[in-house]
């Protein structure tokens, strides 16, 4: 396990460090006087890829080659929301949840709903003179910018905003390091307190595992959690992860045990856990993962 100060939402890289399936004391309400993007309807999800394939980027008529400008027809602009960053059109759906890649417009809301038991990356920058809630929010902002700003096919972190209806209830991240060679994906998540114990943590993980194994062609998924994070470990074991060793790491002022687990492609395919997971808008994203079209 490595600690990455720029992990999305500032979590310990590779760790579901806040319980995503059980109960916990404290928490945030998940409500507030904010507005934030709402997930698109499922009908839109089903038609997303067809509209994306209609996109064609071409030089404007009369371009002499000296300028690298492009034009889009009205049809093309309406067909695809994000032609330059197709990840923003990627959508995952489960029976109860919609997952879409985190956007900057989500960050104020995300910072406000972080539960108090979410253990942020201890290596993340803290700014003197800032209240702790503001510092925690800054970690979320900086993690977001780093995730997209340093993206490459060899090293990427894809944070999803998780919606239940219109409510933002947490994040689920999928990460790949040296992915084209290793074909191994890591995950991390958090879920607001009042949404725990309803099976949503398992659905969130199933969604990104379906993306990893069924779309990206991963050979193995790994995850880690502190030994006392029973909810996260329970989700992993319920999905078929097997023990993959332990390690010792600093945790505040003490040293504690991190439990590692792994799930093979064969075990995932045999489990049937991808049933009921929808993936839409993936094909235009393939080059960002180093995959051929």
C-alpha positions, 0 to 999 in steps of 0.5 A, a space after each residue: 500500500 502506498 500513500 498518495 497525497 493526491 488521491 481523489 478526495 484525499 483518501 489513503 490510496 487503495 483503501 476503502 478507509 471509510 466504511 461503505 456498508 455498515 453503521 458508524 457513529 456520527 456522519 453528515 446528513 447528505 443534504 444541505 443548501 447546495 445545488 449540484 449536478 443531477 444524474 441523467 435518466 437511464 434512457 439517456 444512459 442507454 442512448 449515450 454511446 450511439 450519440 457519441 459515435 456520431 461525433 466527428 472532429 474535422 477541420 473547417 472548410 478552407 483551413 490552410 493547415 496553419 491553424 489547428 482549429 476545429 468546428 462542430 456541427 449543431 448535431 455533433 455538439 448536441 450528440 456528445 457532451 464532452 468531446 475533449 474529455 469523454 470520461 465525463 460521458 461515462 456512466 455506470 448504473 446499478 439497481 439503486 445507484 448511478 455513478 458518473 465521473 466526479 466533476 469540479 461542480 461536485 466538489 463543494 458538495 463533496 467537501 460538505 458531506 465527507 463523514 467524520 470517520 473518513 480517514 484522509 491521506 495523512 500526507 496531504 497538505 494542510 494549511 496553517 490558519 485554515 479550520 480543519 473542515 476547510 482543510 479537509 475540503 481542500 484535500 478533496 479539491 486538490 485530489 480531484 485536480 491531481 487525478 485528472 491533471 496527471 492522467 495517463 494510460 499508465 497511471 490513472 485514478 477515476 473518481 466517481 460521484 455516487 448518486 442515489 436518486 438526486 442525492 450525492 451520497 459518496 464517491 467510488 474510485 477505480 485506480 490503475 498503476 502501470 495498467 496496460 502491463 499489469 492489468 490490475 485495478 485498485 479501489 477506494 470509497 466512502 459513503 455518507 453515514 445515513 446511507 450505510 447498511 443498505 447494500 449500497 457499498 456493495 453496489 458501488 464496488 460491483 459497478 467499478 469492478 464491472 468496469 475494470 473486468 468487463 470493459 477494461 479487461 483487468 486480470 485482477 482487482 486489489 483493495 486494502 482497509 484497516 483491520 478494524 474497518 469491518 464494513 469495507 472488509 465485509 464488502 470485499 469478502 462478499 464480492 469474492 476477494 481473498 486475503 492478500 497479506 497484511 502490512 503495517 503503516 502509520 495511523 495518526 500517532 500509532 502504527 496499525 495493520 492494513 489488510 490487503 485483498 485480491 480478486 481474480 478475473 476468473 473469480 469475478 466472471 464466475 461470481 455473476 456479480 456483473 449482472 444488473 450493472 450498466 456501463 454506458 459511454 465507455 468506447 470513446 474513453 478507450 484511448 485514455 486507458 491505452 486500449 485500442 478502439 
